[in-house]
Amino acid sequence: MTRRTGRHVTSRVRARGWLRTESPLHVGGLGTDPSEPLPVALDGLGRPYVPGTTLAGVLRSWSRGADPEAPLHDLWGTAEEDAEGGASRVIVADGLVTSGTRLDDRGLPVGPLDRAFLEFRTSVGIDRVTGTAAQEFLYGRQVVPAGCFIRLEIDIESGSHSDPAVDEARLEALLMALSAGEIRIGAATGRGLGSVRLLDDPLEVVVDRFDSPQGLLAVLRGDAARVSPRASLSVADPELPTRREFLHVQIGWRPLAPVMVRATPNGLTVDTLPLTTRVDQRHLTLVLPGGSLKGALRAHAEFVERTARFTPEDPPETATSADNAAGHSAAFRARLDQLPAVRDLFGGARDDVKDRWAGALRAEECRALITIPETLWQTVTGADPLPEASPGERAELPTAVRDGLDDIGMAQADHVALDRWTGGAADGRLFSVLEPHAIEWEPIRLSIDLTRLADRRDPALALLLLTLRDLAEGRVPLGASVNRGFGDIEVSEITFIGGPWRKQVTLSEVLNGPAISSIARAWTDYLAQEVS
């Protein structure tokens, strides 16, 4: 008699639903030109999708909680080449990115996202000495915009050596984490990308039993009784490691001057446009990317620590060749990693150090509280043709478009450089900016992974509090052109919840509360340590 091979399965719990992207998402795909932005992953039919390996990886990482070395081999499998090795019992399908949640008669998603709706995000490092773009520190990526949907299909198979009730509870724990937005997907999650939430409807949970004739027949017949309510999954203890600990910060603010991040490329009529992101299929809004917010906070945090240590930034050597430019770039990265507390909060910049890790601070994208009709924005960007301008005259936005922008809170401002000899307008130095002069914004949201900080928590918190104190006092401008009158803000309130503060407290209460003494003492001890 031939011995049967394969895994013995007695039951299976299955979840089928949709994830909605709450912020732009990037899962890298295959690029053909290194000079182009990093592309998103495409399936064999050229449709944006999230590979099942990516989904399984983030689900496994969340399951491990505060213990990154937690085995969970019985659930997620292991690659160890011994008798204990085995494949994962969790099966995660590829997730197609779509514009809606419709399924065809075979249960497959329809309406894949049109690649024309993909957005681009560009990031650049700012040299702390020159204030200009750092050498070799420009990169960009394609992103799936917010408001799209990702098909989610998860199976957990149980056998004779596993408890089906525990597996069902673990699936429910994963679904709850996805519903709460605790699980991020893709790259640059520390810059606010990859936020998703599980939709409560449509969501189907099916429990199948294979250890009895009745169960097998129910599967073959597709009996409706196999569909189970989510509440029935959480009967047992999921037996997962302790969860990670987070501190959440919310910053209420308003602009005192135009606040924007420059979009690329330039417009055809207006040279400099603010960066936008999609709200839905027909509307957009202005956005401050998490990377821009995080960069502004990091630069000021470096200023705070260097001031406290009395270690000013050394001027870089003049780059006159490609070799010097590469050396300038390496020196810039080295300076970014020079201060341990800054590196703990914001992450390392170099990839040649052994103890490199991601930063504990995450900055979410901050969107304006306006909606811009896509038809109006297409006219502004030049996607829709404008009336022909007279020879020698500059094309202008139609009056109706200007009025529409003014109603939203934006206006075109023209600038010109003056010739130092003639005192008149310099030739070829006229440029225009679409300035958001009367825009309201949602609060800035930060989160700090205290578990990642571990025993370095208090010095990092001290640096964060000093940086936020200066932000509240108007010392940290945001966005682009901050040396030209842009970026000034007024902070109304900063609140904290999590970590040492179990109830929501304000920045003033934190700085005058009982927990600040140990944080201040740790900061003083930290500053007494030498840094290279």
DRENKOL-571154 format. One record per residue (C-alpha): x, y, z. Coordinates in pm, whole numbers, plus 50000, padded with zeros to 5 digits. Layout:
residues N
ATOM;X;Y;Z $
...
***
This chain:
residues 532
ATOM;50000;50000;50000 $
ATOM;50139;50341;49903 $
ATOM;50175;50578;50195 $
ATOM;49985;50903;50147 $
ATOM;50204;51216;50136 $
ATOM;50111;51574;50213 $
ATOM;49973;51760;50512 $
ATOM;49688;51609;50710 $
ATOM;49410;51872;50724 $
ATOM;49106;51826;50945 $
ATOM;48954;52176;50920 $
ATOM;48999;52512;50751 $
ATOM;48891;52865;50838 $
ATOM;48871;53106;50547 $
ATOM;48825;53483;50527 $
ATOM;48737;53675;50211 $
ATOM;48711;54054;50212 $
ATOM;48855;54387;50104 $
ATOM;49122;54621;50232 $
ATOM;49080;54992;50164 $
ATOM;49395;55201;50123 $
ATOM;49386;55486;50376 $
ATOM;49712;55635;50248 $
ATOM;49921;55581;49933 $
ATOM;50080;55237;49911 $
ATOM;50398;55117;49743 $
ATOM;50490;54754;49687 $
ATOM;50792;54751;49459 $
ATOM;50789;54586;49121 $
ATOM;51038;54522;48843 $
ATOM;51198;54837;48704 $
ATOM;51372;54864;48369 $
ATOM;51526;55210;48396 $
ATOM;51724;55305;48710 $
ATOM;51661;55675;48639 $
ATOM;51283;55633;48669 $
ATOM;51083;55623;48994 $
ATOM;51047;55286;49163 $
ATOM;50746;55115;49000 $
ATOM;50466;54931;49178 $
ATOM;50426;54556;49142 $
ATOM;50224;54440;48840 $
ATOM;50083;54093;48782 $
ATOM;50113;53898;48457 $
ATOM;49829;54099;48303 $
ATOM;49992;54432;48388 $
ATOM;49754;54510;48675 $
ATOM;49872;54663;49006 $
ATOM;49859;54405;49283 $
ATOM;50001;54317;49624 $
ATOM;50180;53979;49618 $
ATOM;50064;53718;49864 $
ATOM;50420;53699;49998 $
ATOM;50399;54068;50096 $
ATOM;50064;54022;50271 $
ATOM;50182;53707;50448 $
ATOM;50501;53883;50559 $
ATOM;50326;54175;50728 $
ATOM;50068;53943;50888 $
ATOM;50345;53724;51025 $
ATOM;50537;54026;51153 $
ATOM;50229;54154;51338 $
ATOM;50164;53811;51485 $
ATOM;50508;53813;51649 $
ATOM;50421;54131;51836 $
ATOM;50683;54261;52077 $
ATOM;50904;53953;52026 $
ATOM;51052;53954;51674 $
ATOM;51206;53614;51748 $
ATOM;50876;53455;51853 $
ATOM;50871;53117;51677 $
ATOM;50505;53059;51586 $
ATOM;50649;52783;51366 $
ATOM;50336;52575;51412 $
ATOM;50137;52847;51234 $
ATOM;50373;53025;50995 $
ATOM;50620;52745;50924 $
ATOM;50997;52752;50932 $
ATOM;51280;52706;50685 $
ATOM;51493;52507;50931 $
ATOM;51625;52190;50768 $
ATOM;51531;51946;51042 $
ATOM;51242;51731;51150 $
ATOM;51064;52034;51298 $
ATOM;51062;52226;50969 $
ATOM;50743;52271;50772 $
ATOM;50540;52495;50545 $
ATOM;50312;52767;50673 $
ATOM;49955;52667;50753 $
ATOM;49845;53020;50656 $
ATOM;49770;53057;50286 $
ATOM;49746;53417;50160 $
ATOM;49646;53488;49800 $
ATOM;49772;53771;49583 $
ATOM;49564;54085;49632 $
ATOM;49450;54260;49314 $
ATOM;49423;54640;49348 $
ATOM;49085;54760;49224 $
ATOM;48874;55073;49209 $
ATOM;48568;54900;49362 $
ATOM;48456;54591;49551 $
ATOM;48257;54409;49283 $
ATOM;48311;54038;49211 $
ATOM;48217;53842;48901 $
ATOM;48005;53526;48902 $
ATOM;48317;53321;48981 $
ATOM;48400;53528;49287 $
ATOM;48694;53707;49121 $
ATOM;48746;54084;49159 $
ATOM;48661;54305;48866 $
ATOM;48755;54665;48788 $
ATOM;49134;54655;48834 $
ATOM;49286;54995;48904 $
ATOM;49375;55188;48592 $
ATOM;49749;55254;48594 $
ATOM;49676;55614;48491 $
ATOM;49550;55670;48848 $
ATOM;49887;55584;49003 $
ATOM;50062;55874;49174 $
ATOM;50429;55965;49209 $
ATOM;50611;56067;49524 $
ATOM;50956;56221;49508 $
ATOM;51187;56260;49808 $
ATOM;51508;56456;49845 $
ATOM;51755;56493;50130 $
ATOM;51832;56850;50244 $
ATOM;52193;56923;50329 $
ATOM;52203;57068;50681 $
ATOM;52481;57317;50593 $
ATOM;52391;57445;50247 $
ATOM;52013;57410;50280 $
ATOM;51996;57270;49928 $
ATOM;51938;56920;49793 $
ATOM;52204;56677;49915 $
ATOM;52418;56499;49658 $
ATOM;52285;56159;49542 $
ATOM;51984;56182;49773 $
ATOM;51695;56212;49526 $
ATOM;51457;55923;49470 $
ATOM;51096;55866;49379 $
ATOM;50835;55594;49370 $
ATOM;50502;55513;49214 $
ATOM;50221;55472;49465 $
ATOM;49869;55339;49466 $
ATOM;49653;55632;49588 $
ATOM;49427;55629;49890 $
ATOM;49069;55516;49836 $
ATOM;49152;55204;49636 $
ATOM;49077;54843;49734 $
ATOM;49286;54530;49774 $
ATOM;49130;54184;49762 $
ATOM;49210;53986;50077 $
ATOM;49188;53606;50091 $
ATOM;49330;53417;50390 $
ATOM;49305;53045;50475 $
ATOM;49433;52876;50791 $
ATOM;49446;52498;50773 $
ATOM;49433;52291;51093 $
ATOM;49549;51933;51138 $
ATOM;49586;51671;51405 $
ATOM;49868;51865;51575 $
ATOM;49687;52200;51593 $
ATOM;49378;52329;51769 $
ATOM;49114;52460;51523 $
ATOM;48966;52689;51790 $
ATOM;49305;52857;51845 $
ATOM;49355;52896;51470 $
ATOM;49013;53058;51438 $
ATOM;49097;53296;51723 $
ATOM;49426;53386;51553 $
ATOM;49245;53466;51229 $
ATOM;49003;53687;51419 $
ATOM;49298;53865;51585 $
ATOM;49445;53934;51240 $
ATOM;49110;54061;51110 $
ATOM;49069;54290;51412 $
ATOM;49419;54431;51362 $
ATOM;49342;54498;50994 $
ATOM;49012;54664;51089 $
ATOM;49194;54888;51337 $
ATOM;49463;54986;51084 $
ATOM;49743;54831;51292 $
ATOM;49900;54643;51001 $
ATOM;50090;54835;50734 $
ATOM;50168;54706;50386 $
ATOM;50461;54778;50159 $
ATOM;50752;55022;50173 $
ATOM;50805;55357;50348 $
ATOM;50551;55286;50621 $
ATOM;50749;55518;50850 $
ATOM;50663;55799;50605 $
ATOM;50290;55732;50627 $
ATOM;50254;55495;50332 $
ATOM;50081;55157;50342 $
ATOM;49792;55232;50578 $
ATOM;49498;54999;50508 $
ATOM;49174;54907;50683 $
ATOM;48958;54599;50648 $
ATOM;48601;54667;50539 $
ATOM;48336;54517;50765 $
ATOM;48114;54461;50464 $
ATOM;48151;54270;50240 $
ATOM;48342;54020;50456 $
ATOM;48284;53646;50450 $
ATOM;48420;53398;50705 $
ATOM;48377;53026;50630 $
ATOM;48467;52732;50855 $
ATOM;48506;52394;50683 $
ATOM;48539;52053;50850 $
ATOM;48710;51766;50669 $
ATOM;48711;51505;50945 $
ATOM;48357;51379;50889 $
ATOM;48142;51279;50590 $
ATOM;47891;51551;50675 $
ATOM;48162;51817;50672 $
ATOM;48304;51699;50340 $
ATOM;47959;51693;50179 $
ATOM;47887;52045;50310 $
ATOM;48204;52170;50140 $
ATOM;48119;51998;49812 $
ATOM;47763;52130;49816 $
ATOM;47868;52481;49919 $
ATOM;47620;52481;50208 $
ATOM;47541;52828;50341 $
ATOM;47568;52694;50698 $
ATOM;47947;52696;50660 $
ATOM;47945;53077;50680 $
ATOM;48020;53179;51039 $
ATOM;47987;53513;51221 $
ATOM;48315;53671;51325 $
ATOM;48212;53660;51689 $
ATOM;48226;53280;51682 $
ATOM;48599;53290;51598 $
ATOM;48712;53451;51924 $
ATOM;48605;53178;52165 $
ATOM;48957;53053;52240 $
ATOM;49279;53234;52337 $
ATOM;49482;53313;52020 $
ATOM;49805;53247;52214 $
ATOM;49997;53531;52051 $
ATOM;50299;53712;52199 $
ATOM;50260;54044;52384 $
ATOM;50164;54332;52156 $
ATOM;50402;54616;52073 $
ATOM;50367;54940;52270 $
ATOM;50306;55269;52088 $
ATOM;50290;55636;52179 $
ATOM;50048;55836;51963 $
ATOM;50086;56212;51912 $
ATOM;49832;56443;51751 $
ATOM;49916;56801;51655 $
ATOM;49641;57050;51583 $
ATOM;49766;57339;51371 $
ATOM;49684;57604;51114 $
ATOM;49905;57779;50856 $
ATOM;50013;58138;50908 $
ATOM;50164;58147;50558 $
ATOM;50123;57923;50254 $
ATOM;50220;57565;50343 $
ATOM;50278;57323;50058 $
ATOM;50510;57061;49917 $
ATOM;50610;57119;49559 $
ATOM;50471;56879;49300 $
ATOM;50673;56741;49013 $
ATOM;50666;56809;48724 $
ATOM;50587;57180;48683 $
ATOM;50258;57296;48538 $
ATOM;50236;57432;48186 $
ATOM;50079;57762;48295 $
ATOM;50174;57784;48662 $
ATOM;50537;57688;48721 $
ATOM;50513;57559;49079 $
ATOM;50213;57360;49194 $
ATOM;50135;57211;49537 $
ATOM;50141;56834;49570 $
ATOM;49801;56667;49552 $
ATOM;49661;56324;49624 $
ATOM;49333;56160;49538 $
ATOM;49029;56171;49762 $
ATOM;48815;55964;49526 $
ATOM;48784;55898;49154 $
ATOM;48688;56258;49070 $
ATOM;48841;56474;49344 $
ATOM;49184;56557;49483 $
ATOM;49324;56747;49781 $
ATOM;49654;56897;49890 $
ATOM;49888;56679;50094 $
ATOM;50198;56708;50310 $
ATOM;50369;56368;50274 $
ATOM;50484;56193;50587 $
ATOM;50838;56201;50450 $
ATOM;50833;56582;50436 $
ATOM;50698;56612;50791 $
ATOM;50944;56356;50919 $
ATOM;51231;56531;50743 $
ATOM;51145;56869;50898 $
ATOM;51123;56716;51246 $
ATOM;51447;56523;51196 $
ATOM;51641;56829;51082 $
ATOM;51526;57021;51389 $
ATOM;51595;56727;51620 $
ATOM;51953;56721;51489 $
ATOM;51977;57095;51556 $
ATOM;51852;57044;51912 $
ATOM;52095;56764;51994 $
ATOM;52396;56932;51831 $
ATOM;52315;57251;52023 $
ATOM;52292;57056;52349 $
ATOM;52623;56882;52273 $
ATOM;52795;57199;52141 $
ATOM;52893;57007;51825 $
ATOM;52827;57233;51523 $
ATOM;52799;57090;51175 $
ATOM;53127;57091;50983 $
ATOM;53104;57255;50637 $
ATOM;53132;56998;50359 $
ATOM;53418;57002;50113 $
ATOM;53349;57158;49777 $
ATOM;53247;56892;49527 $
ATOM;53427;56952;49198 $
ATOM;53411;56605;49049 $
ATOM;53201;56293;49053 $
ATOM;53430;56140;49314 $
ATOM;53395;56443;49539 $
ATOM;53016;56438;49491 $
ATOM;53008;56074;49600 $
ATOM;53228;56161;49899 $
ATOM;53000;56451;49985 $
ATOM;52701;56213;49977 $
ATOM;52877;55959;50199 $
ATOM;52973;56231;50448 $
ATOM;52613;56356;50456 $
ATOM;52484;56008;50536 $
ATOM;52749;55965;50802 $
ATOM;52643;56291;50968 $
ATOM;52280;56176;50965 $
ATOM;52383;55866;51160 $
ATOM;52615;56045;51400 $
ATOM;52358;56118;51673 $
ATOM;52217;55800;51836 $
ATOM;51891;55950;51968 $
ATOM;51811;56099;51626 $
ATOM;51888;55766;51462 $
ATOM;51667;55583;51713 $
ATOM;51372;55809;51637 $
ATOM;51410;55866;51264 $
ATOM;51617;55572;51140 $
ATOM;51959;55521;50985 $
ATOM;52064;55657;50648 $
ATOM;52359;55430;50575 $
ATOM;52340;55070;50454 $
ATOM;52699;54979;50544 $
ATOM;52657;54968;50921 $
ATOM;52587;54647;51107 $
ATOM;52332;54783;51354 $
ATOM;52113;54971;51105 $
ATOM;51745;54980;51194 $
ATOM;51428;55161;51098 $
ATOM;51330;55463;51301 $
ATOM;51072;55432;51577 $
ATOM;50880;55743;51468 $
ATOM;50614;55730;51199 $
ATOM;50468;56045;51043 $
ATOM;50132;56006;50872 $
ATOM;50037;56195;50560 $
ATOM;49856;56520;50638 $
ATOM;49581;56620;50398 $
ATOM;49402;56950;50348 $
ATOM;49035;56979;50439 $
ATOM;48933;57072;50085 $
ATOM;48838;56884;49773 $
ATOM;48951;56990;49427 $
ATOM;48748;56870;49127 $
ATOM;48973;56674;48893 $
ATOM;48844;56867;48593 $
ATOM;48956;57193;48752 $
ATOM;49298;57054;48840 $
ATOM;49353;56916;48491 $
ATOM;49313;57267;48356 $
ATOM;49561;57401;48612 $
ATOM;49823;57136;48535 $
ATOM;49783;57167;48160 $
ATOM;49633;56823;48104 $
ATOM;49341;57000;47937 $
ATOM;49434;57245;47656 $
ATOM;49410;57619;47725 $
ATOM;49313;57889;47475 $
ATOM;49596;57992;47247 $
ATOM;49799;58287;47382 $
ATOM;49895;58580;47161 $
ATOM;50250;58574;47020 $
ATOM;50497;58686;47285 $
ATOM;50243;58660;47569 $
ATOM;50236;58406;47848 $
ATOM;49938;58168;47861 $
ATOM;49710;58243;48156 $
ATOM;49450;58046;48344 $
ATOM;49092;58133;48244 $
ATOM;48904;58363;48479 $
ATOM;48659;58086;48570 $
ATOM;48949;57862;48677 $
ATOM;49105;58142;48884 $
ATOM;48770;58202;49054 $
ATOM;48734;57830;49126 $
ATOM;49080;57818;49282 $
ATOM;49008;58130;49487 $
ATOM;48691;57969;49624 $
ATOM;48900;57674;49742 $
ATOM;49167;57898;49897 $
ATOM;49444;57909;49636 $
ATOM;49572;58184;49412 $
ATOM;49842;58226;49151 $
ATOM;50129;58452;49258 $
ATOM;50388;58574;49007 $
ATOM;50749;58633;49111 $
ATOM;51042;58785;48927 $
ATOM;51413;58821;49001 $
ATOM;51562;59169;48971 $
ATOM;51873;59236;48766 $
ATOM;52140;59371;49001 $
ATOM;52277;59606;48733 $
ATOM;51971;59751;48566 $
ATOM;51734;59725;48860 $
ATOM;51472;59587;48625 $
ATOM;51328;59240;48580 $
ATOM;51596;58983;48496 $
ATOM;51552;58816;48160 $
ATOM;51398;58468;48190 $
ATOM;51350;58495;48568 $
ATOM;50972;58522;48582 $
ATOM;50799;58233;48758 $
ATOM;50463;58167;48919 $
ATOM;50345;57969;49221 $
ATOM;49997;57844;49301 $
ATOM;49988;57939;49669 $
ATOM;49744;57782;49917 $
ATOM;49675;58097;50118 $
ATOM;49353;58001;50300 $
ATOM;49356;57625;50348 $
ATOM;49262;57428;50660 $
ATOM;49444;57102;50733 $
ATOM;49375;56792;50933 $
ATOM;49592;56733;51245 $
ATOM;49945;56599;51206 $
ATOM;49964;56246;51347 $
ATOM;50279;56077;51474 $
ATOM;50332;55738;51635 $
ATOM;50639;55609;51815 $
ATOM;50716;55239;51849 $
ATOM;50832;55228;52211 $
ATOM;50904;54857;52187 $
ATOM;51162;54925;51917 $
ATOM;51330;55188;52134 $
ATOM;51366;54939;52421 $
ATOM;51618;55066;52679 $
ATOM;51687;55375;52463 $
ATOM;51332;55499;52519 $
ATOM;51379;55792;52759 $
ATOM;51656;55980;52569 $
ATOM;51456;55946;52247 $
ATOM;51139;56071;52419 $
ATOM;51332;56366;52562 $
ATOM;51452;56463;52214 $
ATOM;51099;56423;52075 $
ATOM;50952;56646;52346 $
ATOM;51213;56917;52286 $
ATOM;51144;56907;51912 $
ATOM;50766;56925;51962 $
ATOM;50808;57209;52212 $
ATOM;50992;57410;51945 $
ATOM;50727;57316;51688 $
ATOM;50458;57450;51924 $
ATOM;50655;57775;51960 $
ATOM;50671;57827;51584 $
ATOM;51038;57742;51534 $
ATOM;50988;57456;51286 $
ATOM;50850;57556;50944 $
ATOM;50688;57291;50726 $
ATOM;50693;57222;50354 $
ATOM;50876;57396;50070 $
ATOM;51019;57747;50025 $
ATOM;51050;57807;50399 $
ATOM;51324;58065;50328 $
ATOM;51083;58260;50108 $
ATOM;50806;58322;50360 $
ATOM;50632;57985;50332 $
ATOM;50583;57719;50596 $
ATOM;50504;57920;50911 $
ATOM;50241;57752;51128 $
ATOM;50057;57803;51456 $
ATOM;50008;57498;51677 $
ATOM;49684;57495;51876 $
ATOM;49739;57176;52078 $
ATOM;49966;56873;52098 $
ATOM;49827;56564;52271 $
ATOM;49985;56232;52374 $
ATOM;49838;55895;52457 $
ATOM;50023;55569;52516 $
ATOM;50345;55466;52684 $
ATOM;50391;55656;53013 $
ATOM;50062;55841;52952 $
ATOM;49770;55599;52967 $
ATOM;49520;55883;52939 $
ATOM;49537;56162;52684 $
ATOM;49752;56453;52802 $
ATOM;49871;56777;52643 $
ATOM;50230;56878;52582 $
ATOM;50213;57126;52869 $
ATOM;50092;56854;53106 $
ATOM;50371;56624;52992 $
ATOM;50644;56886;53042 $
ATOM;50513;56960;53393 $
ATOM;50408;56607;53487 $
ATOM;50571;56344;53710 $
ATOM;50710;56135;53422 $
ATOM;50931;56418;53294 $
ATOM;51190;56389;53575 $
ATOM;51312;56044;53472 $
ATOM;51308;56145;53104 $
ATOM;51513;56460;53177 $
ATOM;51762;56261;53385 $
ATOM;51805;56008;53105 $
ATOM;51861;56295;52858 $
ATOM;52133;56445;53077 $
ATOM;52305;56109;53113 $
ATOM;52278;56052;52739 $
ATOM;52440;56387;52655 $
ATOM;52732;56296;52881 $
ATOM;52814;56007;52649 $
ATOM;53056;56060;52362 $
ATOM;52941;56017;52002 $
ATOM;53169;55960;51703 $
***
